[in-house]
Amino acid sequence: MKIKRYSSEELKDETVKSLCQSFNQTRLETPTWEDKKSLTVKEFQKVIEDEVLYVALEDEEVIGFLSLFEPEMFIHLFFTRYHAQGKGLGTQLLQRLEEDYNHRTLSLKCLIPNKLAQKFYFKQGFVISETNVKENYYLLKKEKSSMKG
């Protein structure tokens, strides 16, 4: 398994297509995703515009990725394929991000019903900073002081 870092501008069309397929498939496979609607490649490109992506590949297949909106150090998307979950992939993606950004404070949104993801994020040092009941998510933060390394 290898992790590659890209800016959204550096992504080749075939990589964007693979990321979009992985994104759509993961949403279908994951029981806690309320919105199962698939995005087109064009819609997906718009979603990741101006973000930095960390892509995990196994035999050139996308098995996970995360996207970061740098100005706010906000992890916008964080997906691992269902068959690859629980094998350390998410931890490796997050560690690579932390190393590249000198362990700066990070934030992300996690759906309130997604207990499995919450368990992962809490184990990684994230804490609930805000609860949005109306939109059904927690805003999680990982302060610089709680980073491993």
Salt bridges, closest charged atoms under 4 A:
GLU29 OE2 - ARG81 NH2 2.97
ASP35 OD2 - ARG27 NH2 3.34
GLU43 OE1 - LYS37 NZ 3.73
GLU49 OE1 - LYS46 NZ 3.21
GLU51 OE2 - HIS76 ND1 2.71
GLU60 OE2 - LYS2 NZ 2.77
GLU61 OE2 - ARG81 NH1 3.84
GLU70 OE2 - ARG5 NH2 3.88
GLU98 OE2 - LYS142 NZ 2.56
ASP100 OD2 - ARG5 NE 3.70
ASP100 OD2 - ARG96 NE 3.28
